[in-house]
């Protein structure tokens, strides 16, 4: 378990424990390195662990790893809790909870959340004979401990530098399962069978990251925009549709604030409107503003784990703003440029008088003879005139100054 705790990891852990039970394994070891994650996913994982028919060992590793926030609960719920050297555990204070899109909660609600989490972790610690007071402090005061401190405080059972050493240290340890059975671990000479994520699980876990989900949603909108403004390209539309489906899946795994999603959709709607109505940048400015605010509130709560990176938001906003600024600039230049086809193209062109204009006569323009009418002046053959207007097949001209 490396990374944020989310529903993908729940399915993975469930399959791993089931596979270990079917194989009549001596124990199931979960290697853990997490900054925390979703409360619901954490509780589902703990349910799988405490209801397992074989001992479950949580090993915070490798060196440099941590069991923070939700990881504290999972570690303390293990039948045997182990940490590698130079690892840490703690800081389990609930970050946020509440109604959809709420980032700040009332003091009463916050107190209820903290009390619930504190009672839950005390119950977990008590069932495994671990330090309940420290566990409660990890929730209420966000205290942390190194592996040596955790061992001294009776938060974990042992420290093991490597997996092989852990296997040897587990030999002879007695654990009590939920059904009351006492099991003595016999790990001498035991074979280690690794159970990794499947390719699909690994892919789904990767895209269920707030930043990846945000990138997929942005690419989806961009691809659909290109297809709408350039019908028939097909490829951008197909890529956009695929990215949109993957973004929906990723967002379904995360606590999404739908107001943020709607603001991002509104932003791209304004970008499309800019192309078709040309407000000289007003819709683009509104779109960039909606995109930034939607990105900031895209996920519920204030946890850094469930927040789009500010650098990523800035990059996408600058890219989109620059792209549509370029489009607006091209549209403005196109509107100011003289038409290249039709009668509008004749305005301002020079013509050579062939038959005197008095005021009507004939001029030579672009390899053709035209009937022309001057503004009242008599213009002799051989002189140059400027086309000022077109009326059917007649040109209105004036003497070249």
N, C-alpha and C positions, 0 to 999 in steps of 0.2 A: 504494500500500500504506500505508494509514493506520490504525494501531491494532495490536492484538495479532496476532502471526503464528499462524495456525491453518489447518486443512485447507481451509477455504473459499478462503483466499487462494491456496493451491496450485493449485486448479482455475482460479481467475481468471487467475493468471500464466501457467499452461499454455495457456489459450485465447488470451491476448494474444500470447504468443510465436508460437504456431501461426498466428494471423491475420496477424502481421507477416511471417512466412516465406512464407505463401501469397501475400501482396501484393507479395513481393519488395522489402520496405522496406529503406531504407538502414540503419536501426538501430531497435532497440526500446528506448525510454527508460522506466525504472520510477522513478516519483517515490515516495520513501520517507520515512515518518515513523512510527517504531515504538519502543516501549519494550522490545520483545523478544517472546518467545512460546515456542511448543513446539519442541523440538529436532528432532523428526521432520518437522514441517512445514517448518522452515528448511532441512533437508537436501534435502527434495523440491524446494523452490524452487531451490536451488543446482544440483541436477541438471539442471533445466530450463534454467537459464541457461548452464551450461558446455557443454551439449550442443546449444545453439541453433546454427542454420546462418547466423545473422546476428549482428552485434555487439549486445551488450546493455549499455546504459548505466544505471547506478544514480545517481539524482540525489536527494540528501538535501535536501528542500525542503518547504515554503517556509521563510523565515527563522523561527527559533524551533523548527524541527523537530529531531529527533535520530535517530541510528541506534545504538541501545543493544542490548546483549546479542545476540540472534539477528540484529539489524540490522547488527552489525559484520561478521559472516560474509557476509551477503548483499551488503553494499557492497563488500567486498574480493574477492568472487567475480566482480564485474562486469568486463567487458572495459575499460570506462572508468568510473572512480569519481569522482563530482563532488559537491560540497557547496555549498549556498547560504550567504551570509553569516549570521553569528549562529546557526550550527547546531553540533551536537556529535556525536562518535562515540566509542564505547568502552564500558567496564563490561560485559565479556562473560564474567565468571566464572559457571560453572554454578551455579544456585541449588539444585537438588535433583534427585535421581534415586534409584531403588531400587524396592523391592517395593511392591505396591499399598497405598496408605494411609500409606506411610512418609514422614515429614517430616524425620527426622534419620537420616543415614547414617554408617556407621563411617568412621574416618580412611582405612582401606585402600580402601574403595569410593570415597570422595571423591577420593582421590589418583588412582585409575584414571580417574574421570570427567574430572578436570581434565587429566590427561595426554592422554587421547583428544581432548578439545576443543582442547588446545594443538597437538597434532600435526596435527589437521584444519585449523586456521586457518593454521599455518605452510605447509602444503602449498598452500592456496589463495593465500596471499600470494606464495609463491615462483613459482607458475605465472604470475602476472601481474607479476612483478618489483617487488613492493611490500615494505615494511619488515617482515620476518619477526619481528625482535626486538620491535618495538612490538606487533605482532599477538599475540605470545605473552604479553606483559605485560598486554594487555587481558583475556586469559583468566585468567592466574594472579594478577594483582595488581589487576584491575578498573580499570586506568588509562583515562583519557578524554582527548580532545583537541578543541580548537575547530577550525573549518575552516582557519584560518591555520596552526595547529600541525600539523594533519594533512597539509597541503600541504608544509610544510617537512620533515616526517618521512618523506615519500614513502609516506604511507598512502593518499592519494587523488591523482588526476591533475590536477585543476583546481578552481577556485572560480568559480561562475557565479551572478550575482544573479537572473537570470530565465531562463525556458525559451528565449525567443528568443535571448538572448545565448549560452546554452549551445549552441544549434543552430549559431550562427556559429563558436563556438570549436571545435566538433567537426570542422569542415571541414578535410580534409587529414590527420587523425590516422590512423595505421596501427595495426591490431590483428591479433593472431594468434588464429584460432579453434582449437577442439580438434582438428580434422582437419589442422592444420598450414597451412591457407590463410592468407595475409596479405591483409587487406582494408583498403583506404584509404577512409575515410569521405568521401563527397562530399555535403555537406549544404547547399551554397550554393543558396538558393532552394527548399529542400525544404519540402513542405507538412507541417504537423503534423496527424496524424489521431488524435484522442483515442479511447481504447478503455476505456470505463467498465464497471463491474460491471452486470450485468443486474439487473432489479428483484428477481428471485428470489434471486440471489447476495447482493445488498445486504441483503435481509430475513434470509436465513440467517446472514450474517455478523453482523448486529446481535444476533440471538437467541443466537449462539454465544459470548456474553459471560457470564462467571461470574455476574454480578449479575442479568442478564436471565434466565438459565437458572434461577436460584434463585427469582426472582419468579414465573416460569411454573410451577415445581413447587409453590410455595405456593398460587397461585391454583387449580391443578388440584386439590390436596387440599381446599381450601376449598369449591370448587364441588361436588365429589363428596360432601363432608360435608353440605352443605346439601340435596343431593338425597336422601341416605340418611335424614336426619332429617325431611325433608318430601317424601315420595314424591308424584310427580305434578306437581311444578313444572316439570320437563323442562329449562327454560332453564339453570339452574345446572349440571345434570348434563352438558348438551351443551357448555357453555363449559369446564367442568372437564375433560372428555374431550379437547377440542381443545388446551387448555393442556398437558395431560399428554403428548400426542403430540409437541407442539413441544418440551416440556421434555426428553423422551427423545432427540430429535434433537440438541438443544443439548448435552446431557450426553454424547452419543456423540462430539461434536467436542472434548471436553475430558478431561483426565486425572482421571476421577472416582474418588473413594474410596467404594466401595459401602457401607461401614460407615456413612458419613454419610447416604447415601440411606435406608438401613434405619432409622436413628435418626429421620429426619424422618417416614418412614411410620409408625413406632411412635408418634411424637408425636401424629399425627392419629388413630391408632387409639385412643389414650388419651383424646383429646378426644371421640371418638364414644362411648366407653365411659362417660364422665362423664355424658353426656346420658341414657343408658339405664339406668345403675345408680345414679347420684347418690351419689358418695362425699364430697360436701360439699367438693370442691376438691382432693382427693388426686390424682385422675387428671389434673386440670388442671395442678397443680404438676409432676407427673411429665412431662406432655406438653410443657410449656414448657421444662423442663430438657433433655429429649431433643431438642427442636427447636433449642435454642441449641447444644448440643454437636454435633449432626448438621450444622448450618450451618457451624460452625467447621472441621470436618474434611471437608467435602463434596468438596473437591478435593485431590488429592495435592500434596505439596510445600509449601514456605513462601514461594513467590514472591508478591509483591503482585499480580502480573498474574493469578494463578490462585487468587484468594481472594475470598470474598464480603465486601463492605464491612461492617465492624463496625456502622456506623450503620444499614445495611439490616437486618442481623440483629436489632439492638435494636428497630427499628421493627416488624418482623414479630412478634417475640416479645411486645412490649408490646401490639400489636393483638390477637394471638391470646389472650394472657393476659387482657386486658380484656374481650374478647368472651365468653370462657367463664366468667369471673368473673361477668359479668352474667347468663349463662344459669343458673349455679349459684344465684345470688341469687334469680332468678325461680322456680326450682324449689323452693327452700326456702320462699319465701313462698306458693307454690301449695300445698305440703304443709301449711303451718300454717293456711291459710285454710279456713274451714268450707265444707263442700260446699254447692253451690248447687242441687243436684237430689237426688231420692230421699229416703228416710226420714231420712238424716243431716241433711237441711236442717231437719227439724222440731225437732231437739234444741236446747233453749234458747229456743224460741219461747214467746210468751205466748198463753194460751187463756182463754176466758170460760166459767165454769161455767153450764150451762143446767139440768141436773138434778143435784141434790145428790149429792156423792161420799161414799159411806158403806160401804165405800170405793169402790164402783163407781158410775158415773153417766155423764153426758153433758156434753161441752164443745164450744164453738164455736171452730173454728180455720180461718183462711184460707177463710172462706165455706162451711165444711162442718161437719157435726156428727160428732163422734168419740166412741166409747166410751172412757172413761178410768177409770183406777184410781189412787186416791191412795195415799200411803204409810201409810195407817191412820187418818189424821185425817179428821174429817167436815168437808167444805167446802161451804158454802151456795151456792145460785145467786146469780149476780151477782159473785162473787169471781173474781179472776184467779189462774191457776195457771201454772206453768212446766213445759214438757215435759222430762222427764229421760230418757225412753227410749221405744222403739217395739217392740211385740211383735205382729207381724202387723198387724191393723187396730185394735189397742188401744194407747192411749197411757198411759204411766206418767207421772204428774204429781206435783208437790208444790206446797204453798201458796206463793204469792209473799210473800217477806219484806217 
